[in-house]
C-alpha cells in the first residue's frame, strides 16, 4: 500500500516515496544546490558588478523586497541590519553612477524613495546612542562597519552620517586588507566574505578561484576579487561563475553556492530518519564519500571543511548503508565539546548533535571494532555537553539558525537515539517545551507559524515517542493538520529564510525534505 497524505487544497494524494525520489533527483540535476536569493549578496553585486547579466532584475529585486518599514528581510534590527545596509548602499551607489549601467530601466524616483526609506530606518538604528547587538552570523561584525563607511562616503556632502555600534570597529577588516596588500594568504573562512577587503580584494594574487570559478562560494566575494572588469577574457572561470549564479534566479543571487555536500547530507538524513523508502543514486553516495578528505567535508567548494558538514555526510552515508569511519571528526574535538572549525568564535549545539549522530550510528551499525571504547566515550561526552546546553524552558538555541525549533530537533533526536538513559530527562523536557509553544492554529514558529518550524516540532513529538501521551498526540494531530494545509505551498514555493549566513537564507531542498519527512511521520493521524 502506498503511504500518502491528502493535501487540504484539492484532495490529491501525495506519494511520499515518489515525492522523495523527485526531490533527490533534483539534487543531481542541480548539483550546486538550491538556495533562496539573498538581499545582502544581491546588493553587493549591484555595486560591484553592474555590468553583470541581470543588473536590472537585481535592482528590481531590491525594490520589491523592501519592507513597509524601510528595512529588508526582517522587522528585527539585529537581523535586518546587514541586508538593509547592503541594499541601501547598492541603491545609493547606483544613483551616483552614470549610464550605461545607471538605473538600467528602473525609474530613478523609485530608487531614490527606497534608498531614502532605508536611510531613515538605518539612522534610527545607528544613531550612536545605544549598542545594536547582532546575532551570531558569519562576518556580520566585519561587514557592518564596511557598509556603514561606504554609505557615509555616499552622504559626505549631505550632512547625514550613520554612527557605528560598539564591537563594529573594523579592526579585523584593516588586518585583512593589509595582509592581502602584501601578498599574504587570508584564512580560508575569510574568503567567503572577501568583499570586506574592498580594493585590496581586487585581483589579489594570493586568492585563486575554485575550479567552480567561485571565491569562497560567494557571488559577492567573487565579484570583489574580479573587480569592475567587463571583458570576458578577464577572470575566466570567476566571470562564468557569476554569470551562472545570476542566471539561476533571473538576476538575484544566493549567499552561498555551491552547497552540494551540505544539501545532500541533510536531505538524505531527514528522509531516511523519517523512514521514507528511497533508492539513492549510487553516484550521489560515491560523491559524498569522495567529499570526505583528511579534514572532512565542506558544505561546498570554496568553503573550509567543518565538523558540521562532515558529521552530516557521515551520518547520511551510514543511514544509507555506506558507513565511513568517523575518526576524522576527532580533529575538531576540544576539551569540552566539538568545534565547527578550529578557531571558531562561539559554540554550536547543532554541530555537536550531528557529531553525536555520526559517532552513535556508526557505533550502532558496525559495533566500532577496536575503537568502540573511544566511540562510546565520545558519545557520552557529547551527550553530556548537549544536555548542559539545554535552555531552562526545554529548548535549544544555535548559531546556525534563527529558530530554536531547528536546534531542538537536532539535539532532541540525537540524544533520544544515541544519548542513552541519562539523556531521557532532557528529551522529555524538549517534548514538553514543543507542546507548550504550539500556536493556536496548530503551527510552530519563532516569529510566526511556518511549515519548516512545524516540521521540526512534529519530528520531535513523533520520533522521540513523545506522542504516546494524550496531550502530545493532540498536539501532533493539530500540527499535522496545519502542515497538510500549507503542504503544497511549502513544497513548491520558497519558505521564509531562517538559516544563518551573511544574512538569513533558506536552503530550499533541505527544508522541503524536512517538511516531507514530517508529513510522512504524521500520516497515521491524517488518515485515521
KOLTIVEX-770039 format. One record per residue: z, x, y of N, C-alpha, C, O in turn. Coordinates in steps of 0.02 Angstrom, whole numbers, plus 50000, padded with zeros to 5 digits. Layout:
REM residues N
ZXYZXYZXYZXY ...
END
This chain:
REM residues 528
500005004249940500005000050000500005004450063500375009350067 499595002650110499545006550172500145005050217500294999250229 500465010350241501025009550287500755008750357500375013050381 500935003350390500665002250457501124997950498501644995750474 500934996850560501324992750605500854989150652500354991950675 501004982850666500584979150712500794980450784501394980150800 500314981850826500464982850897500544976050929500304971050903 500894975950986501034969651020500414967051055500374961051070 499924971451068499354969451109498884964651073498804958951096 498564966751018498064962550987498184961550912497764958750878 498754963750888498924962550818498594967150769498684966150708 498214972150792497894976650745498424980650706498954982450732 498254982050643498704985950601498534993350608497974995350595 499014997250629498915004450636499095007850570499655007250546 498615011250540498735015150479498985021950501498615025850532 499615023450485499915029650510499565035850482499495040850517 499355035450419499025041250389498365042550424498195048350439 497985037350437497345038050472497455040650543497105045150566 497955037750578498095039950646498305047250648498105050950692 498715049250600498935056250597498345060850582498295066350610 497905058650538497315062750522496875063750583496625069250595 496785058450622496385058950683496715063750733496385067750765 497385063150738497745067350786497675074650767497535078850810 497775076250704497725083250682497005085750687496885091450705 496535081350671495835083250678495665085050750495275089650762 495975081550796495865083050867496125089950886495855093050933 496635092350852496895099050866496375104350849496325109450883 495995103050797495475107850777494875107350824494545112450838 494725101250847494145100350891494275103150961493815105350995 494915103250982495085105851048495625111151039496205110051055 495435116951015495925121950994496335125051050496845128251037 496135124051113496545126751167497155122451182497625124751214 497155116251157497715111851168497575106551221497125107351262 497975101251219497895095751267498525095351310499065093951285 498445096651374499005096751421498815092751482498235093051505 499285088951509499145084951569498975089351629499185095151632 498605086551675498425090251736499045091751778499505087651782 499055097551808499625099951847499475099751922498975102551944 499915096551960499845096652033499915103752060499535105952102 500425107252035500535114052058499915118352046499655121452092 499695118551984499145123051965498495121052000498115125252022 498385114452004497775112052037497785113852112497275115752140 498365113252143498425115252213498275122552223497965124452274 498485126852176498355133952183497605135452177497345139852212 497255131752134496535132952129496165130552191495655133452210 496415125252223496105122952285496115128652337495625129652372 496665132252341496735137752389496385144052365496025147252403 496485145852301496255152252276495515152352256495195157652258 495245146652235494565146552208494185140352232493985136252191 494075139752297493705133852322492985133852299492645128652304 492735139552275492045140052250491975137352179491415136552155 492535135952146492515134252075492275127052064492415122652105 491925125852010491715119151991492295114251996492845115651973 492165108452027492665103152030493125103452090493655100352090 492945107252142493375107852201493515101052233494085099552249 492995097152242493085090452272493545086252230493985082852256 493455086452165493875082452120494595084752122495055080752115 494705091352131495395093652136495725091152200496315089252200 495355091152254495625088452317495795081152310496325078852331 495345077352279495465070252270496065069052225496455064352236 496145073152175496715072652130497365073452169497845069652159 497395078252214497995079252255498125073252299498695071052306 497605070552329497695064752373497915058652333498335054752356 497635057652275497775051652235498455051952201498735046652184 498725057852190499365058352154499965059052200500535059552176 499855059052266500425059352311500835052952307500555047452306 501485053652306501925047952301502005044552370501855047652421 502235038252371502325034852436502795038452484502735037652544 503275042352456503745045752499503465052352527503805055852565 502855054052507502545060152532502595066052484502265071152494 502995065352431503085070752383502575069952326502185065252324 502585074752281502175074452221502615074952159503135078252160 502405071652106502675072052038503325068252028503375064151982 503835069352070504495066352057504825064252122504705067252175 505245059052120505625057152180506225061752191506525061652245 506385065952142506955070552148506725077052180506275080252153 507025079152235506815085352268506795091352221506345095552226 507275091752176507305097552132506665098252091506425103852081 506395092752067505795092952026505155092452069504625094552047 505215089652128504625088652170504465094652213503895095252237 504945099152225504845104452274504235108752260503805109552304 504175111452200503635116152185502955112652190502515115252224 502845106952157502185103752165502035101352235501465101452257 502555099352273502445097052341502265102952387501835102252430 502595108552377502415114552415501695116552400501305118152445 501505116452336500835118552316500305113952344499805116252372 500405107452336499905102652360499845102852436499285102652463 500405103152471500395103352544500055109652569499645109352615 500215115352540499895121652560499145121352547498745123652588 498945118452490498235118052473497855113852525497305115652545 498155108252545497825103952595497795107552663497275107152697 498325110852682498325114552746497805120152744497445121352792 497765123552686497275128952679496565126252686496145129252719 496435120552655495775117552658495605115252728495035115952751 496095112552764495975110152832495795115852879495465114752930 495995121952861495875127652905495275131852884495135137052913 494925129452831494345133252808493695130052832493625123952830 493225134052855492575131352874492175129452813492355131252756 491625125752823491165124552768490875131252747490915135852787 490575132152687490315126752647490815123352601490685117852576 491395126452590491865123252543492255117852579492255112052557 492585119652633492915114752676493225108952639493615109952593 493045102852660493325096752630492895094252573493095089752536 492305097052566491875095452509491815087952498491875085552442 491705084352550491605077152543492225072952549492185066852548 492805076052555493435072352563493555071352639493575076352675 493625065152663493725064052735494305068252762494855068252733 494185071752816494695075952846495325072052863495875074552855 495245065952887495825061952906496285060652847496895060452856 496005059852787496415058752728496835064952712497425064452696 496505070752716496875076952702497405078152754497955080352737 497255076852817497745077852871498355073252861498925075352870 498215067052843498765062352833499215064452774499825064352780 498895066352718499285068452659499675074752673500255075252653 499365079552707499715085752724500305084352770500845087252762 500215079852818500755078052864501335074852829501915076252844 501185070452781501725067152744502085072152699502695071852690 501705076952670502015082052630502475086452671503025088052651 502235088352731502655092452775503275088852797503815091852803 503215082452809503795078552832504365078652781504945079652799 504185077652718504725077452668504965084552652505565085452639 504515089452655504745096352645505215098552701505685102352689 505075096352761505515098052818506205095252810506695098152833 506265089452777506925086552764507295090452711507895091552715 506925092452659507235096252605507415103352625507935105952606 506985106352664507055113452682507225114152756506855117252794 507795111252774507995111352845508515116752860508745117252916 508695120652809509165126052819509895124052820510335128252832 510045117552809510735115352814511075114652746511695114152743 510695114552693511005113952627510575117452575509975118352584 510895119352520510545122752466510195117552422510465112252407 509585119252403509205114952358509195118252289508855123252280 509555115452242509605118352176509005116252134508875110352124 508625121152110508045119752070508235119451996508685123051975 507895115351957508015115351885507785121951855507415125751887 507995123351795507845129651762507125129451736507005128151678 506655130851781505945130751764505635137651776505835141051823 505165139651735504885146451740504615148051810504205144551837 504875153551838504635156551900504745152251962504495154052016 505105146751957505195142352015505515145952074505315144952131 506005150152060506355153652114505925159052146506075161352201 505375160952113504905165752141504335162252177504095164552230 504105156652148503545152952177503735149852244503345150152291 504325146852248504525143152308504495147452372504185145352420 504805153452374504775157352436504075159352456503915159852515 503645160652406502945162452422502595156652456502265157652507 502665150652429502325144852458502625142952525502255140852571 503275143652532503585142252597503305146852650503145144652706 503235153252634502965158052681502225156452697502015157052755 501845154452647501145152852658501075146752705500645146752750 501485141752694501465135852738501675137652808501365135452857 502185141752814502405143852881501865147852918501805147452979 501465151552881500915155152911500385150252938500105151352992 500265144952901499795139852925500055136552989499665134453032 500715136052995501025132253050501275136753106501625134353151 501105143153105501415147853151501275146253225501655148453268 500755142653239500595140953309500805133853327500645131353381 501155130553281501305123453291502035122053301502235116153307 502455127153302503165126153315503535122853258504085120253269 503255122753198503585119853139503715125453090503285129753079 504305125353060504465130653011504935127952958505455124952972 504745129052895505175127252839505685132752829505535138652835 506295130652813506845135452800506945136052725506955131052689 507025142152702507135143152631507855141252612508275140252656 507985140852547508655139352522508945145552490508575150052470 509615145952486509925151752453509645152652382509545147852346 509535158852363509265160352297508505160752296508205162652246 508185159052353507455159252357507255164652408506895163152456 507485170752397507385175952447506745180052436506565183952480 506415179152381505775182552370505845189952351505335193452350 506435192352337506515199552322506145201652259505865207052257 506145197352208505785199052147505035199252160504675203452131 504795194752202504085194752219503875201352249503355204152231 504275203952294504125210352327504105215952275503685220452281 504535215852226504545220952175503915220652132503615225752115 503705214552115503095213652076502495216052115502055219452088 502465214352179501905216552221501875224152226501335227052221 502445227252235502475234552241502265237952176501925243052176 502485235052120502315237752054501565237452042501265242352019 501255231852058500535231052049500155235752096499635238552077 500405236552157500065240652207500015247952185499535251352202 500505250252147500475257252124500215257852053500275263052021 499905252352029499575252551964500025251651905499825252851848 500645249451916501115248451861501005241851825500695237251853 501245241451765501185235351724501805230951733502365233351726 501695224651748502255220051754502405217251684501955217051642 503025215151671503185212051607502715206151593502515202651639 502555205251530502055200151513502255193151537501825189251555 502905191751537503115184951558502935183651630502865177751649 502855188851672502685187851742501945186151751501745183451802 501535187851700500815186451706500675179051712500175177051743 501095174851683500995167651685501035165051757500755159751773 501375168651800501435166751871501195172451916501495173751968 500665175851895500425181651932500235179852004500215184252048 500085173552016499895171452084500425172852136500275172952196 501055173852115501585175352164501465182052197501725183352252 501075186452165500945193052194500415192852248500315197852283 500075187252257499575186152309499055191752309498735192952258 498945195252365498415200152370498485205752320497985208552297 499095207452302499205212952254498945211152185498815215552144 498865204652171498625202552106497865203352100497605204052045 497515203152157496785203052155496505209452124496575214852151 496185208552066495875214252032496355219652011496145225351999 496995218052005497495223151986497275226751923497185223651871 497185233451927496925237051869497375237051808497145238051752 498015235851818498475235851761498475229151725498805228351673 498105224251751498075217551721497385216551690496875217851722 497375214451629496745213151595496755206151565497245204251532 496235202251577496205195551547496215195951471496005200851441 496465190651440496455190051367495725189051344495285187651386 495595189651280494925187951255494705180951273494105179651279 495185176551283495025169651305494775169551377494475164651399 494915174951414494745175151485495325173751530495275174951591 495875171351503496435169551545496875175551562496895180451525 497225174951617497775179551634498405175351628498495170551666 498845177151582499475173551574499405166351555499865162451568 498845164451523498735157451502498795152551560499015146851551 498615154851620498705150751680498075150851723497845156251740 497805145151741497235144951788497405148251855497005151951883 498005146851881498205149651945498255157251942498005160751987 498575159851890498645167051883497955170351875497825175751902 497515167051837496845169751827496455169851892496105174751907 496505164451930496155164151995496425169352043496045172152082 497075170552041497365175652086497105182552069496975186552114 497035184052005496765190551984496025191152002495795196352024 495655185551991494935185652004494775186252078494285189352096 495195183252120495065183552192494535178552214494395173752178 494245179752272493775174952301493055176552285492605175152324 492945179552227492265181452208491905175552176492145172652127 491345173752204490945168352176490425170852127490165166952087 490275177152129489745179952088489895179152014490455180651992 489415176851976489515175851905489605182451867489865182451812 489395188051898489465194451863490135197851878490255203451854 490565194651919491225197351931491735193451890491745187351890 492155197151856492695193751818492485191651749492915190851706 491835190551737491585188951671491965183451636491915177651655 492355185251586492715180351546493225176451587493355170651572 493515179551639494005176051680493675170251717493955164751720 493095171351744492735165951778492555160451728492615154551743 492315162451670492135157451619492745153451598492695147351586 493325156651593493945153051576494095147851629494255142151612 494035149651693494175144951747493675139151746493875133451756 493045140651736492545135451734492685130551677492635124451685 492875133151620493035128951563493645124651576493645118651561 494165127751605494785124051620494645118451670494915112951665 494215119851719494055114851771493645109051743493705103351765 493225110451693492805105251665493185100651618492995094851608 493735103051589494105099151539494285092151564494175087251530 494555091851624494785085451652494425083751716494675079951758 493825086551724493425084651782493655087751848493525084851900 493995093351846494215096651908494935098951906495055104951910 495415094351900496115096451895496235100751833495865100251784 496745104951835496875109551780497595109151757498025106951796 497735111151695498425111051669498815117151691498525121951718 499455117051678499885122751697499855128351647500005134051664 499685126851585499645132051533499095130351484499065124851458 498675135251471498135134351423497885141351404497755145351449 497815142951341497885138751282498615138351257499025142651273 498755133051219499425132251190499375130351116499795126651090 498865132951082498705130651015499295131350966499425126650928 499645136950966500175138050917500745133150928500995130050881 500955132350990501495127651006501285120550988501655116950955 500685118551008500465111750996500425110250921500675105050899 500115114550884500035113350812500705113250775500815109050732 501145117950793501795118150759502185111850771502485109050724 502205109550833502605103650848502295097350818502665093150791 501645096550823501315090650795501425090250719501625085050693 501305095750684501385095750612502115094450591502245091150541 502585097050630503295096150614503515088950624503845086050581 503325085950681503515079050694503245074450638503615070350611 502615075350620502305070850571502605071850502502765066950467 502695078150482502975079450415503695077150410503905074350359 504085078250463504795076350462504875068750455505375066350428 504385065050480504415057750476504165055150409504205049150396 503895059650368503655057550302502955054850302502755051350256 502565056350354501875054050356501455058650312501445064750323 501105055850263500695059850218500105062750257499755059250294 499995069250248499495072550288499195078450251499565082750226 498535078750248498185084450221497985088850279497505087350315 498345094350289498215098750345497615103150329497595106050274 497135103850374496565108250361496795115250343497215118050378 496535118150289496755124850268496685130050323497085134650328 496155129250364496055134250417496605133950470496765138950501 496905127950479497455127450527498075131150500498405134750537 498215130250436498765133850405498645141350410499105145150426 498035143450396497865150550399497955153250470498205158850479 497735149550520497785151850589498515152150612498705156650649 498925147350590499635147650607499965153650574500375157050605 499775154950513500065160750478499855167250514500265171750522 499235167550536498985173550570499305174450639499325180050665 499545168950668499855169350734500525173050733500765175250785 500815173750674501475177050667501385184550662501295187350607 501425187950719501405195250719502095198050709502555194450692 502185204550719502835207850709503375204750754503965204650734 503185202450813503675199350859503665191750856503985188450896 503295189050807503255181850802502615179150835502115182750840 502645172950857502065169650885502195167650958502765166350977 501665167550997501705165051065501435157951066501105155851018 501585154251118501315147451124500555147451124500235142951099 500265152751154499545153551156499375160351184499805163851211 498745162251177498525168851200498665169651274498505165251315 498975175351292499145176651361499875175751377500115177951429 500235172551332500955171451340501335176151292501065177751239 501935178151309502305182651264502545178951202502675172951204 502615182651148502915179651088503625177451105503965180651145 503845172051074504525169651088504825166551025504465164750979 505475166151025505825163650966505705156250955505695153950898 505605152451008505505145151003504855143650965504865140050915 504295146350990503665145250957503655148150887503405145150840 503935154150880503955157450814504325153150763504085152150707 504895150550783505285146250738504905139850722504915137450666 504585137050773504195130950762503625131950714503505127750671 503275137550720502725139150674502995140150604502705137650556 503545143850597503845145050532504055138550498503935137550439 504365134050537504595127650509504005123350487504015120350434 503475123050529502885119150512502565121750448502365117850405 502495128350443502205131250383502625129650321502355127950268 503275130150328503715128750271503675121450250503655119950191 503655116950299503605109850283502955108150247502925103450207 502435112150260501785110750230501625115450173501035116750157 502145118050141502055121850079501805128850086501535131650038 501875131850146501645138750155502195142750188502095145550242 502785143250156503355146650188503225154050200502915157550159 503475156350257503435163450276504155165850290504585161850309 504275172250280504935174950293505125173950367504725175650411 505725171250380505955170350449506295176550478506575176250533 506265182150442506645188150462506465190550533506885193250568 505835189550554505625191850620506045188750676506085191550730 506345182950663506755179650714507385183550730507665182750784 507605187850685508215191650699508125196350759508625198550788 507515197850777507395201950837507625198350900507715201550952 507725191750896507935187750953508675185950950508915182150992 509025188550901509735186850893510165190650943510085196650953 510635187050973511135190151016511815189450981511855187050925 512325191651014512995191450984513205184250968513565183050919 512975179451009513215172651001512675167650979512835162650947 512035169050995511505164150983510835167750980510815173950976 510295164050981509615166950983509315165651051509325160051077 509035170951081508705170151146507975168151134507695169351081 507675165051185506965163251179506545169551180506065170151142 506715174251224506425180951225506955185651253507425183551286 506865192051239507345196951263507345197151339506815196951371 507945197451369507995197451442507965190551472507875189851532 508025185451431507995178551454508575177051502509145179051491 508415173551556508935170951601509095163951577508685159451581 509695162951553509885156451527509865156351451509695161351419 510025150551424510035149651352509705142951335509735138251374 509405142551276509045136551258509315133351195509335136451141 509535127151201509765123151144509185122051096509275122751035 508605120151122508055118351077507785124351040507575123850982 507775130251072507575136251036508025137450976507795138850921 508685136850987509155137950932509115132450879509225133850820 508955126350899508855121050850508255122650805508275121550745 507725125150836507135126850796507255132950752506995133450697 507655137650777507845143350735508245140950674508135143350619 508695136350685509085133550630508625130250579508725130950518 508135126550602507665123350556507265128450516507155127650456 507055133850550506655138950516507055142350460506815142850404 507655144550476508075147850425508305142750373508295144150313 508515136950395508785131950350508275129550299508425129150240 507675127950322507175125350275506925130850228506785129550170 506875136950254506665142550211507185143650156507005144550097 507805143450174508345144350125508335138650075508435139650015 508225132650100508225126650058507635126650009507705124749951 507055128950032506445128449991506335134449946506005133849894 506615140349964506485146349925507115149249893507065153349847 507685147149915508315150049890508525156349927509095158449922 508065159349963508235165050005508205171849972508175176950006 508215171949905508175178349870508745183049889509315180949896 508575189449897509085194449913509395193449982509945195849995 509035189950026509285188850094509675182450102509865180550157 509805178950047510125172450050510785172650089510915168150129 511185177750078511825178250112511745178750187512115175550225 511275182750209511175183450281510875177050311511055175050366 510425173850273510155167550297510715162350306510735158750356 511165162050257511715157250261512165158750321512395154150355 512285165150333512705167050390512365165150456512685163050503 511705165950458511325164250519511345156750530511455154450587 511255152850477511285145550483511965143350509512005139050552 512505146350482513175144550504513295146350577513595142550615 513055152250597513145154650665512785150150715513075148050765 512155148550701511765144450748512045137250749512075134150802 512245134750692512535127950689513165127550732513255122850770 513585132550726514205132650765514055132950840514365129550879 513565137150858513395137850929513115131250957513295129151012 512685127950918512395121550941512945116350951512935112551000 513405116050905513955111150911514355112450975514575107851008 514445118850991514825120651051514465118851115514775118051167 513805118251112513405116651172513355109151185513095107151237 513585105051139513525097851147513935095451207514495097751218 513635091051246513985088351304514555083751285514585081351228 515015082751331515585078351317515365071251300515715067651265 514775069251325514535062551311514205061851243514085056351219 514065067551210513755067351144513025069551143512735070451090 512725070351202512035072551206511985080051219512495083351232 511385082651216511245089651233510745089951290510355085251300 510765095351328510275096551382509965103451369510265107751337 509345104351396508995110551382508545112551439508365108451481 508365118951440507965121751495507215120351488506835121551536 506985117751432506265116951422506035109651429505445108151419 506495105251446506315098051451506785094651499507385096151500 506515090051538506925086551588507385081451556507895079551585 507205079051496507585073651466508095076151414507935080451373 508695073451416509185075351365509005072651296509275074951246 508555067751293508385064951228507975069951186508025069851124 507585074151218507225079351181507715084451152507685085951093 508165087051193508645091851169509085088851115509265092251067 509255082451122509695079251074509355078151007509665079050955 508715076051008508385075150943508295081850908508375082150847 508145087050944508075093650913508725095950882508745098050824 509265095650921509915098050897510195093650842510425096250790 510185087150851510485082550803510135082850735510455082850683 509465083050736509105083150672509205089850636509295090050575 509195095350674509305101950642509995102350612510085104750556 510495099950648511185100150623511275095450563511615097150516 510965089550566511015084850511510725087650447511005086950392 510145090950454509795093450395510095099950367510115100950306 510325104250412510505110950389511195113250411511405118750392 511545109450452512185111650479512775110450434513315113150447 512695106650381513245105450335513775100650361513695097650414 514305100050323514835095250339515175096650405515385092050440 515215103050424515555104750487515185102050548515485101150601 514545100750540514135098250596514115090650600513865087850649 514365087250548514315079950545514625076450605514325071750631 515225078550629515515075150687515065075650749515015070850787 514735081350759514285082050816513695077250811513485074250860 513425076650751512865072050740513085064850752512715060950782 513675063050729513935056250741514025054850815513865049350838 514275059750852514345058750925513665057850958513585053951005 513165061450933512495060750961512225053750949511915050850993 512335051150889512105044350874512445039350920512115034850946 513095040050930513455035350974513185035851045513115030751080 513035041951068512765042751136512085039351142511955035851191 511665040251092511005037051093511075029451096510745026151137 511495026651054511595019351054511855017051122511635011951148 512325020751149512635018751212512205019351273512355016451325 511645023151268511225024051327510565020151322510115021151363 510515015751273509905011651268509855006951327510345004051350 509245006051352509125001751409509044994451387508914993151328 509134989651433509094982551415508444980551380508444975951340 507894983851396507254982051365507154985351297506624984651267 507654989151273507604992451209507374999651212507375003051161 507195001951270506935008851278507495013751292508075011851301 507305020151294507745025451317507375029751368506755030151366 507745032851413507425037351461507915039651513508385036051531 507815045651539508255048451590508185044751656508695042851686 507575043651678507455040451743507195033351735507235029251782 506935031851677506655025251662506415025551590506295030951563 506355019851558506145019851489505455022651479504985020751514 505375027151431504715029851414504615029751339505095029651300 503985029651318503835029751247504065036351216504335036351160 503975041851250504165048351223504915048651209505125050351154 505315046951259506045047451250506305042251201506785043551164 505985036351199506175031351150506025033851079506415032651033 505475037351071505305040251006505825045150983506015045250924 506075049351029506595054151011507235050650991507555052350941 507425045651030508045041951016508005038550947508485038650909 507435035550932507355032150868507395037050810507665035450757 507115043050819507155048050766507875050050753508065051150695 508275050550805508985052150796509315046750754509675048250707 509185040450772509525034850737509295034350665509715033250620 508655034950652508385033850585508475039850540508695039150482 508315045850564508305051750521508995054650506509075058450459 509495052850547510175055350532510565050350490511135051650470 510255044650475510605039450438511065035350481511435031150456 511025036350547511455032550593511315025150593511755021150609 510705023350574510525016350574510855012350519510735006250513 511275015550478511615011950424512135007050451512285002050417 512395008250510512885003650538512514997850572511934998550592 512864992350580512554986450610512334987750681511784985750701 512754991250720512604992450790511994996950798511554995550839 511975002250759511405006850766510775003750737510225005150761 510834999550686510254996150659509954991450711509344990950718 510384987950748510134983450801509784987550855509254985650880 510084993250873509774997550925509095000050902508625000150941 509045001950838508415004450812507894998850810507305000050824 508104992850793507634987250791507374985650861506774984550870 507824985550910507614984250979507164989851005506674988651039 507354996050988506945001751009506265001650978505765003051011 506234999850913505594999350880505154993950911504554994850917 505464988450931505084983150964504784985451030504214983951046 505194989151069504934991851132504354996651120503834996251153 504445001051071503935006151059503285002951036502745005151056 503324997750995502714994250974502374991051033501754990751036 502764988651081502464985051138502074989751184501624987551220 502244996151182501895000951225501495006051184501245010951212 501445004851118501145009851074500425011451093500235017251093 500035006351108499335007551122499245012051183498855016851181 499595010551237499525014751297499835021651285499575026551311 500375022051247500695028451234500255033051193500275039151201 499845030151149499415034151106498745035851139498415040551119 498555031951189497885032851218497905035651289497405038651311 498445034851325498485037251394499005042851400499415043751355 498975046551454499475051751465500155048651477500215043751514 500665051551447501345049451459501625053351518501355058551536 502175050951548502465054451607502625061751590502855063151535 502515066351637502675073351624503425074551626503755072951675 503695077251572504415078451566504585085551544505165087551545 504075089251524504185096051497504175101051554503815100251603 504575106351547504655111451599504145117051592504105120351540 503765118251644503395124451654503455125751729503985124551758 502925128251761502975129351833503055122751870503355122551924 502805117451842503025110651862503055106451799502905108951744 503225100151804503285095951745502595094651715502105093851752 502565094451649501925093151616502045089151553502605088351530 501495086751524501535083051461501065086351411500465086551423 501325088851354500885091151300500655085051261501015082551218 500065082751275499845076051256499875074951180500145069951158 499595079551141499595078551069500295078751039500445075050992 500715083051066501405083651041501785077051052502125074651007 501715074151110502055067851125501775062151082502155057951058 501125062051072500825056851030501075057450959501195052450925 501165063550935501435064550867502145061950862502325058850812 502545063150914503245060650913503255053050913503665050050877 502825049950951502785042550954502555039850887502835035050861 502035042950859501775040750794502315041450740502375037050697 502685046850742503225047950693503755042450698503985039850647 503945040750760504465035550769504215028750747504585024850718 503585027150762503295020850739503305020450663503475015250634 503135025850631503135026050558503845025050531503945021350483 504335028350561505025027950537505315020950545505745018950506 505095017250595505385010550607504965004950577505084999150592 504485006650534504025001450509504384996050468504174990250469 504924997850433505264992850392505584987550436505574981650419 505874989750492506164984850539505614980450567505714974450580 505024983450577504474979850607504214974450561504084968750582 504124976250498503804971650451504284966750419504074962150383 504934967750431505434963450399505394956350428505774952050407 
END
